[in-house]
Amino acid sequence: MQRHPGLIHRMNKPFSGLSPDVILDSLQSVDLLPDGRLLALNSYENRVYQAGMEESSPLVVKFYRNERWSSEAIIEEHRFVDSLCQSEIPVVPAMEINGETLHSHGEFRFALFERRGGRAPELEREDTLEWMGRFLGRIHAIGGLESYRHRPSINLETFGMEPGNYLISNDLVPPDLLDAYKTVLNLAFDGVKRAFDMAGDFKSIRLHGDCHAGNILWTGKGPHFVDFDDSRMGPAVQDIWLLLSGERSDMTRQLSSFLSGYEQFCEFDTRELYLVEALRTLRLIHYSAWIARRWEDPAFPPAFPWFGTARYWQDRILELREQISLMQEPPLLHT
């Protein structure tokens, strides 16, 4: 199976060498003056810290996992976010220091960001959804102007078949559940294919990629979007469905509020609504493979102790069966 050149594929290498001294030395290597205070922030994929500064407010430093993105892929994400910032869209771009946004020290690559606060958005409020829709519409309007060259797209191949085959070929599913998992996986792939066929030739744009409530911080001035690390090419609805929850009637109402703001700045192709449950299905498969690929990282076994158990795979089989049924239902309506 062909692999996208923007992704680096090799064995996981944990951040065991990222000691406090290395973090401080990294900051000093770009002419910053840390005061020695470090606070680890919640992140599994990368390592992120709040670092106190001698002569300024604390900064956030992100150390990138070596085997994930190429440097070219990281830099083009930085440029995308910077273009959003230049258009006065509330995002947090990587800081440019000495003419660069991506830096290296020893074996690690890192970037610096301003510290931004905020709370989780109140997604049950219609005005909140409309406000977020306006900003995401502006993000997508700019995201559609250019394409990524070094980052893959969200599709059946990259988010479904490749991770699914990884799980099967690496003997991660218990033998007594393997046939059931293979069967349900193939049926899920068939459902995703049908959904993409129904959606037709939609436009693929640069996305946030992981636009859930945890990556949106709300202040008195409204939302700002953080952590574009999962940014990829894909359908606009990928950044929308993650913000919908509850029963079908709830999601229909939420979608209407969201799109009333979104379509002030960016046209939404309603055919993409056929993709909502298909994209959810792909995310579930991709998530299992993501944990499996990171298992050598010491941070993962304590965080996901249930992974790999028979109960875990039984639940994944039931979950995919539910998704197969949901993909056969009519799409959400845009009222």
N, C-alpha and C positions, 0 to 999 in steps of 0.2 A: 504494500500500500504506500503510495507516494505521500511524503510528509512535507508540510509547508516550510519553506526556507526561513521564515521569520521565527520559527520555534526551534530551540536548541534541545535535542533529545540525547540525554545521557543519564547515567545513574544519578540518583539524588545525592547531593552533597549537603549535609546539614550546615547550619551556621555555627558549628562548634568553635571555630576560630574567631568569632566575632565577640571578643572580650570588651569590657568597658574601656581598656586602654586603646584598643584598636579603633573603637568608635571615636574617642577623643582625638586620637592621632589623625583619623580621617577628616574630622572637622578642621583641625589645624592645617591639614594639607591644602585646604582651599582658603587659607588666610582668615579663618574664623577663630574667635577666642572663647572657647567653651569654659564655663566655670566649674565643670565637674559634675553638675547635677544631671542625672539621666533618669527618665521615667519611661519604662517599656509600655507601649500602646498595643491595643489588641490587633494582632495580625498573625495569620498562619502562613500565608503564601510568601510574604516577605518579612523583614524585621523592621519595625518602626519604633522610633524613640522620640520623646520630647527632650530636647537638650537645652539646658540653661546657658545663656551667653553672658559674657562679662560686660559688654557695652550695648546690649540691645535686649529686646524681648526674647523669650525662648523660641527656638525654631523646631520644626519637625524634620527628622532625617529618616529617609527610607533606604534600607539596604536591600537590593534586589536579589532574588533567588537566582543563582548562576545558571541553572539549566533550563530556565523558562524562556524568556525573551532574548533575542539578539539585541545588541546595543542599538542597531538601526531601528528596530521595532520600538524600543523605549523612547528614543529621540523623536520619532514621528508622532508618538502619543503626546509627548511634551509640547511639540509644535502645534498640534491640534488644540490642546487645552489653552495654550497661549493665544491662539487665534480667537478662541471664545472669550478670553479675558479682554483682549483688545477690542472686542465688540461689546464690552461692558456687560457680559453675562456672568453671573455670580458663580465662578469656579475658583479652584485653588491651583494655580500653575506652579510648575517647578521653578525655583529661583535661578536666575542666570548669574553665575559667578565666574569671573574671568572669561566671559564670552561663552560659557558652556552651562548646560543644565544637567548633564550626566557626568559624573566624576568617578574616579577609581582610586582605590588605595589598596595596595597588595592584591589579594584575590577578590576583593569586593567592589561592586559598583554601587553608587549611591546618588541620591538627589536630596535637595533641601526645599522645604516648603514653609510658608508662614503658618503659624498656629492660628487656627480658626475654631471658635466655639459654636455652640448651638445645641438645640434639642431635637428630638425626633418630631417629624411633621405629624399633624393630627389628620390622618387620612380619612377619617370618617366625616370630615367637614367638606362641604361642597366648595366653599370658597378657597380652601387650601388646595384641593385638587385642581381647580381652575387656575390658581396662581402658579402651581407647579407645571401645569400644562403649557402656560405661556412661555415659561423659561425653557422647558424641554423642546417646545416648538422652535424656539430660537436656536437651541443647540443643534437640532436636526437640520434646520435650514442651512447652517454653516457646514454641518457634517456631510451634506449632500453635494457640496461644491467640489470636493476632491475625493480621491480614494487612497486608502492605505496601500502601500507597496510591500510592506514587510510584516503585515499582520494578516492572519487568515480570516475567513468569513464564518459566521455562525450558520451552519447548514447540517444536513443529515450526515454527511461524511465526517466533518470535524467534531461535531458534538454528539453524534450517535454511533455510527458504525465503527469509527476508529477507537473510541473509548470502550465500546461494547466488546469489540474483538480483543482489546487489551485485557479486559476482565476475564474473558473466556480462555484466552491462550496462556495466561499466567496462572492457571489453576487456582483462581481466587474464590470460585464458587464451590461449595461442598459437592462432592461427587453425586450424592443422592438427590441434589437439587439442580444439577447442571442441565439435564434435559429440559426440565420445566423452565429454567431461566432462558435457555436458548430459544425455546418455542415462543415464550412471551416476548422476548427481545425481537425476534423476527416479525411477529405480529405487530409490535409497536413500530418497527421500521416501515412496515407496509402502511400503517395508519399515517405516519409522518409524510411518506411519499404522496399519499392521496391528498393530504392537506396542502402540501406545497403545489401539487397540480391544480387544486381548486383555487389557490391564491393567484396562480398565473405568474406573469413576468413582472414581479414587483421590483422596485428600485432598492438596491443595496447601498447603504450609506455608512459613514463612520458613526458609531454608537458610543454611548457610555459603556454599555455591555453588561453592567451589573447594577442596574438602577433600582435597587430596593431601598426601603426606608432608612436602613442603616447607613447608606451612603449619601443621605440628604440631611443637612443640618439646617434647622429653622431658627431664625432670629426675628427681632422686631421688624427687620427690613425684608423678611421673606426667606425663601429657601436659597441655599447655595449647595452646589453639587461637588462632591469630593471623590477621590480614589477612582481615576480612570484607568487603573492598571489592567482591567479586563476589556478595555476598549477594542472592538473589532469591527469589521464590516458586517452588515446584516440588515434585516427589515426593521423599519422604525418601530413596529409593534413590540419588538424585543424589549425596548426601554419602557414600554407602557404596561404590559401585562403583569410585570412584577409588582406594580403598585396597586393592583386590583385584588380583592380578597372577599371571602364570604360566599353566599349563595349566588346563583346565577342572576337573580333580580338585583342583588347588591352590586355585583360587578357591572351590570348594565347601567345602573344609576351612576356609579363611580366613573365609568367610561364616558358617559355623557357629559359630566361635569369637567372631566379632564380635557376632553376634546374641544369643549367650548372655549377653553383658553388656548389650547394647542393650535387650533386652526386659524387663530388670529395671525399666526406667523408662518405656519407650514401646513401645506395641504396633506391630509391623511388619506391614504388609499384604503378604503374600507374592505377591499379584498384581503388585506393582511389579517383581518379578524379570523379568517380560516386557520391562521397559524398559531393562535394563542395556545391551545392545548398541545399542539405538536411541539412548540418551543418549550413548553413546560416538561413534556416527555423527554426531550433531548437534554434539558438541564438536569433532570434526575439521573439519567445515565451518565452524563459527564461528571456529575458530582461524585458518584461512587468511584469512578476511575481516578478522579483527582485525589481522593483520600488514599487509594491504593498506591498511586505513584509517589506519594509523599510519606509513606509509612516508615522509611528509614530516617526521617526527621524526628528527633526525640520529642518534639512538641506534639506530634500527632497521636501516638498511642494513648497518652493520658486524656487527650481531648475527645477522642472517638473510641472509647474502650469497647463499644458494642460492635465495631466494624469487624466483618469477617465471620461473625457467629452465624449459626444456622438460622437463628431468629431474624438476624439482619437480612439475610437473603430471602427468607420467606416473606418478610415485609416488602422487599423490593419487587418480588414477583406479584404480590397482591396490588402493589402500587401501580405497576405497569399495566396490569389487567384493568384497573380502574381508568387509567389514561386511555387505553384502547377503546373503552366504552365512551369516554368523554369526547374523543376525537371523531366519533360517529354522530355526535349531536350537532344540530345547527350552530353556526357561530353566534357570538354575541351580536346584538343589534346596536347600531349607532343611531340613537333617537335624536 
